[in-house]
Amino acid sequence: MNKFFHLDLPEQRDLMMVVILIFGILIFASSLFFIIGKIKPQANLSELKSRTRSWWIMASLVLAAVLINTTVSYVAMAMLSFIAFRELYSVLGFRESDRRAIFWAYVSIPVQYYLAYTGWYGAFIIFIPVVMFLCLPMRMVLKGDTVGIIKSMSSLHWILMLTVFGLSHMAYLLSLPDLPGFTSGGRGLLLFLVFLTEINDVMQFTWGKLLGRHKIIPKVSPNKTWEGFIGGVISTTLIGYGLGFLTPLSDLQVLFVSFMIAVSGFVGDVVMSSVKRDIGIKDMGATIPGHGGILDRIDSLAYTTPVFFHLIYYIAY
């Protein structure tokens, strides 16, 4: 049993305290929204409830990474990439002649996560940006259909970069080597990343609802305001500072990294909003009944993950 669960690690008390805190917040938020809905049925809480449910999913995933054998965690995260990739390519209108190239893009998912699992950084960092970038267009060329090939080439590689390369950095966090005096390790870093990304999403939404007056990009995301963005960034940076014990960073470094997570999370959100507006859809899929697809819930994470990983890798490793 101990080989499957990380139950024999007393030094991981900090991790478990944060996990308990996260689920405590979720229980409180869910209960609060339920009570408000009963007291004020006219209150529009659908967006807040949707975000809270998505947070439950991500918190459960991270809890699995903290408690369950890391091999299982790699498989779970690879499945997350698989679902996100499928959702995005299915709405972008690929040609019939692209099916073989899409098949090899699917094959790249377990390869990328295997490289993360083995900790082979050199291969991990070039496999999709270089190897798949060169090979997939050639597979399309072999079909002989050149009409629309530029769109297919660029779209397929962008999907791979976003849903596989970007998210796979979560898995590589678990493969980072131990550092002297840093007991939380990769699981602590993963917990820090996911918690801060999700709380940034909630904080920007909350501050926007409370104080939002001035739109940032009204043609892309009319609900995004400068007040929400600034309030979310400040809140997330301060919360990240409080969770700095989950990282090997100094106080100034953790403030900077938390700030970058907040900003990149906003960027990921508005980029995916622009994509959905371009193709005229509200949600990327229906994987989560009533709440859209997986990618709708982790669009910010697809951007914050590589930013966080490379900052940590450069600063600490």
C-alpha positions as CSV (number, residue, x, y, z in Angstrom):
1,M,0.0,0.0,0.0
2,N,2.8,2.4,0.8
3,K,4.2,1.9,-2.7
4,F,1.0,3.2,-4.1
5,F,0.2,6.0,-1.6
6,H,2.6,8.6,-0.3
7,L,1.5,7.9,3.3
8,D,4.9,7.4,4.9
9,L,6.2,10.8,4.5
10,P,6.0,12.9,7.7
11,E,8.0,15.7,6.1
12,Q,5.1,16.3,3.7
13,R,2.9,17.9,6.5
14,D,3.1,21.2,4.7
15,L,1.7,19.7,1.5
16,M,-1.2,18.1,3.4
17,M,-2.0,21.3,5.3
18,V,-2.3,23.2,2.0
19,V,-4.5,20.4,0.5
20,I,-6.8,20.5,3.5
21,L,-6.9,24.3,3.2
22,I,-7.9,24.1,-0.5
23,F,-10.7,21.6,0.1
24,G,-11.8,23.7,3.1
25,I,-12.1,26.7,0.9
26,L,-14.0,24.7,-1.7
27,I,-16.5,23.4,0.8
28,F,-17.0,26.9,2.2
29,A,-17.5,28.4,-1.3
30,S,-19.9,25.6,-2.4
31,S,-21.9,25.9,0.8
32,L,-22.0,29.7,0.5
33,F,-23.2,29.7,-3.1
34,F,-25.9,27.1,-2.1
35,I,-27.2,29.3,0.8
36,I,-27.1,32.5,-1.3
37,G,-29.0,30.7,-4.1
38,K,-31.7,29.7,-1.5
39,I,-32.0,33.2,0.0
40,K,-31.8,35.1,-3.3
41,P,-33.0,32.8,-6.1
42,Q,-32.6,35.8,-8.5
43,A,-28.9,36.1,-7.9
44,N,-26.8,35.1,-11.0
45,L,-24.3,32.7,-9.5
46,S,-23.9,30.4,-12.5
47,E,-20.4,31.6,-13.4
48,L,-19.1,31.4,-9.9
49,K,-20.6,27.9,-9.4
50,S,-19.0,26.8,-12.7
51,R,-15.6,28.0,-11.7
52,T,-15.9,26.4,-8.3
53,R,-16.8,23.0,-9.9
54,S,-13.8,23.3,-12.2
55,W,-11.7,24.0,-9.1
56,W,-13.0,20.8,-7.5
57,I,-11.8,18.8,-10.5
58,M,-8.3,20.4,-10.5
59,A,-7.9,20.1,-6.7
60,S,-8.8,16.4,-6.9
61,L,-6.2,15.9,-9.6
62,V,-3.5,17.6,-7.6
63,L,-4.5,15.7,-4.5
64,A,-4.0,12.5,-6.5
65,A,-0.5,13.7,-7.5
66,V,0.3,14.4,-3.8
67,L,-1.0,11.1,-2.4
68,I,-0.9,8.6,-5.2
69,N,2.2,7.0,-6.7
70,T,3.6,9.5,-9.2
71,T,3.5,7.0,-12.1
72,V,-0.3,7.2,-11.8
73,S,-0.1,11.0,-11.8
74,Y,1.8,11.0,-15.1
75,V,-0.9,8.9,-16.7
76,A,-3.7,11.1,-15.4
77,M,-1.9,14.3,-16.7
78,A,-1.3,12.6,-20.1
79,M,-5.1,11.9,-20.3
80,L,-5.8,15.6,-19.5
81,S,-3.6,16.6,-22.5
82,F,-5.3,13.9,-24.6
83,I,-8.8,15.3,-23.8
84,A,-7.8,18.9,-24.2
85,F,-6.1,18.1,-27.6
86,R,-9.2,16.3,-28.8
87,E,-11.5,19.1,-27.8
88,L,-9.5,21.8,-29.6
89,Y,-8.7,20.0,-32.8
90,S,-12.4,18.9,-33.2
91,V,-13.6,22.5,-33.3
92,L,-10.9,23.9,-35.7
93,G,-12.2,22.4,-38.9
94,F,-9.3,20.2,-40.1
95,R,-9.3,18.7,-43.6
96,E,-10.1,15.0,-44.3
97,S,-6.5,14.7,-45.6
98,D,-5.1,15.7,-42.2
99,R,-6.3,12.6,-40.4
100,R,-3.0,10.8,-40.6
101,A,-1.1,13.8,-39.3
102,I,-3.6,14.1,-36.4
103,F,-3.0,10.4,-35.6
104,W,0.7,11.0,-35.2
105,A,0.0,14.1,-33.1
106,Y,-1.9,11.8,-30.8
107,V,1.0,9.4,-30.7
108,S,3.3,12.2,-29.6
109,I,1.3,12.6,-26.3
110,P,2.5,9.4,-24.6
111,V,6.0,10.0,-26.0
112,Q,6.1,13.6,-24.5
113,Y,4.9,12.4,-21.1
114,Y,7.4,9.5,-21.1
115,L,10.2,11.9,-21.7
116,A,8.8,13.9,-18.7
117,Y,8.6,10.7,-16.6
118,T,12.2,9.8,-17.3
119,G,13.4,13.4,-16.7
120,W,15.2,13.5,-20.0
121,Y,15.2,17.3,-20.3
122,G,17.1,17.7,-23.6
123,A,14.6,15.4,-25.5
124,F,11.6,16.7,-23.6
125,I,12.2,20.3,-24.5
126,I,12.7,19.8,-28.3
127,F,10.4,16.8,-29.1
128,I,7.3,18.8,-29.9
129,P,8.7,22.3,-30.7
130,V,11.3,20.8,-33.1
131,V,10.8,17.1,-34.0
132,M,7.0,17.3,-34.4
133,F,7.2,20.7,-35.9
134,L,9.3,19.2,-38.7
135,C,7.6,15.9,-39.1
136,L,3.9,16.6,-39.1
137,P,3.9,19.0,-42.1
138,M,5.8,16.3,-44.1
139,R,3.0,13.8,-43.2
140,M,0.5,16.3,-44.6
141,V,2.5,16.9,-47.7
142,L,2.6,13.2,-48.5
143,K,-1.2,13.2,-49.0
144,G,-0.7,15.6,-51.9
145,D,-3.5,18.0,-50.8
146,T,-2.1,21.5,-50.8
147,V,-5.4,23.4,-50.5
148,G,-5.5,24.9,-46.9
149,I,-2.3,23.1,-45.9
150,I,-0.8,26.2,-44.3
151,K,-3.8,26.6,-41.9
152,S,-3.6,22.9,-41.1
153,M,0.1,22.9,-40.4
154,S,0.0,26.0,-38.1
155,S,-3.2,25.0,-36.3
156,L,-2.1,21.4,-35.5
157,H,1.3,22.5,-34.2
158,W,-0.3,25.3,-32.1
159,I,-2.7,22.8,-30.6
160,L,0.2,20.4,-29.7
161,M,2.2,23.3,-28.1
162,L,-0.8,24.4,-26.1
163,T,-2.4,21.2,-24.9
164,V,0.5,18.8,-24.8
165,F,3.8,20.7,-24.6
166,G,2.6,23.3,-22.2
167,L,0.6,21.0,-19.9
168,S,3.3,18.3,-19.9
169,H,5.5,20.6,-17.8
170,M,3.2,19.8,-14.9
171,A,4.4,16.2,-15.2
172,Y,8.0,17.2,-15.5
173,L,7.7,19.1,-12.2
174,L,7.4,15.6,-10.6
175,S,10.6,14.5,-12.2
176,L,12.8,17.4,-11.0
177,P,15.7,16.3,-8.8
178,D,15.7,16.7,-5.0
179,L,17.2,19.9,-3.6
180,P,18.9,20.0,-0.2
181,G,16.6,21.4,2.4
182,F,13.6,21.4,0.1
183,T,11.3,18.6,1.3
184,S,8.1,19.5,-0.7
185,G,9.8,18.6,-4.0
186,G,7.9,18.4,-7.3
187,R,4.6,17.7,-5.6
188,G,4.9,20.9,-3.7
189,L,5.7,22.8,-6.8
190,L,2.7,21.2,-8.7
191,L,0.4,22.1,-5.8
192,F,1.7,25.7,-5.7
193,L,1.2,26.1,-9.5
194,V,-2.3,24.7,-9.7
195,F,-3.6,26.4,-6.6
196,L,-2.2,29.8,-7.6
197,T,-3.5,29.5,-11.2
198,E,-7.0,28.6,-10.0
199,I,-7.1,31.3,-7.2
200,N,-5.9,33.8,-9.8
201,D,-8.9,33.0,-12.0
202,V,-11.3,33.3,-9.1
203,M,-9.7,36.5,-7.8
204,Q,-9.7,38.3,-11.1
205,F,-13.4,37.3,-11.6
206,T,-14.3,38.4,-8.1
207,W,-12.5,41.8,-8.2
208,G,-14.0,42.4,-11.6
209,K,-17.5,41.8,-10.3
210,L,-16.9,44.0,-7.3
211,L,-15.0,46.9,-8.8
212,G,-14.9,46.4,-12.5
213,R,-15.6,49.5,-14.6
214,H,-12.9,49.8,-17.3
215,K,-12.8,47.1,-20.0
216,I,-9.4,45.8,-21.1
217,I,-10.3,43.9,-24.3
218,P,-14.0,44.4,-24.8
219,K,-14.1,42.9,-28.3
220,V,-12.5,39.7,-27.0
221,S,-13.7,39.3,-23.4
222,P,-16.2,42.0,-22.4
223,N,-16.2,40.9,-18.8
224,K,-12.5,41.4,-18.3
225,T,-11.7,44.8,-16.6
226,W,-8.6,46.6,-15.4
227,E,-9.9,46.5,-11.9
228,G,-10.4,42.8,-12.0
229,F,-7.0,42.2,-13.6
230,I,-5.0,44.4,-11.2
231,G,-6.9,43.2,-8.1
232,G,-6.4,39.6,-9.2
233,V,-2.7,40.0,-9.8
234,I,-2.1,41.7,-6.5
235,S,-4.1,39.1,-4.6
236,T,-2.5,36.2,-6.3
237,T,1.0,37.6,-5.8
238,L,0.3,38.0,-2.1
239,I,-1.2,34.5,-1.7
240,G,1.8,33.1,-3.6
241,Y,4.1,34.8,-1.1
242,G,2.2,33.1,1.7
243,L,2.6,29.7,0.0
244,G,6.3,30.2,-0.7
245,F,7.2,27.3,1.6
246,L,6.1,25.0,-1.2
247,T,8.9,26.3,-3.4
248,P,12.7,26.5,-3.0
249,L,12.6,30.3,-3.8
250,S,13.6,33.3,-1.8
251,D,10.9,35.9,-0.8
252,L,11.6,38.2,-3.8
253,Q,11.8,35.3,-6.2
254,V,8.4,33.8,-5.0
255,L,6.8,37.3,-5.4
256,F,8.1,37.5,-8.9
257,V,7.1,34.0,-9.9
258,S,3.6,34.5,-8.3
259,F,3.2,37.7,-10.3
260,M,4.2,35.9,-13.5
261,I,1.6,33.2,-12.8
262,A,-1.1,35.8,-12.4
263,V,-0.2,37.6,-15.6
264,S,0.2,34.5,-17.8
265,G,-3.0,33.1,-16.4
266,F,-4.9,36.1,-17.6
267,V,-3.1,35.8,-21.0
268,G,-4.1,32.2,-21.4
269,D,-7.8,33.0,-20.6
270,V,-8.1,35.8,-23.1
271,V,-6.2,33.9,-25.8
272,M,-8.7,31.1,-25.6
273,S,-11.6,33.5,-25.5
274,S,-10.4,35.0,-28.8
275,V,-10.2,31.5,-30.3
276,K,-13.8,30.7,-29.3
277,R,-15.0,34.1,-30.6
278,D,-13.3,33.4,-33.9
279,I,-15.0,30.1,-34.5
280,G,-18.3,31.2,-32.9
281,I,-18.6,28.8,-30.0
282,K,-19.2,29.3,-26.2
283,D,-17.4,26.2,-25.0
284,M,-14.7,24.0,-26.4
285,G,-16.6,20.8,-25.6
286,A,-19.0,19.0,-23.3
287,T,-16.7,16.9,-21.3
288,I,-18.0,18.4,-18.0
289,P,-21.8,18.3,-18.4
290,G,-23.3,21.8,-18.2
291,H,-19.9,23.4,-17.8
292,G,-18.1,23.0,-21.1
293,G,-15.0,21.1,-21.9
294,I,-11.7,20.4,-20.0
295,L,-9.9,23.1,-22.0
296,D,-12.5,25.7,-20.9
297,R,-11.5,25.0,-17.3
298,I,-7.7,24.8,-17.8
299,D,-7.0,27.4,-20.4
300,S,-5.1,29.5,-17.9
301,L,-3.1,26.5,-16.7
302,A,-1.9,25.8,-20.3
303,Y,-0.1,29.1,-20.1
304,T,1.0,29.3,-16.5
305,T,2.5,25.8,-16.5
306,P,5.4,26.4,-18.9
307,V,6.0,29.9,-17.5
308,F,6.2,28.6,-14.0
309,F,8.3,25.5,-14.9
310,H,11.0,27.5,-16.7
311,L,11.2,30.2,-14.1
312,I,11.7,27.5,-11.4
313,Y,14.1,25.5,-13.6
314,Y,16.2,28.6,-14.3
315,I,16.2,30.0,-10.8
316,A,16.5,26.9,-8.6
317,Y,17.7,24.0,-10.8
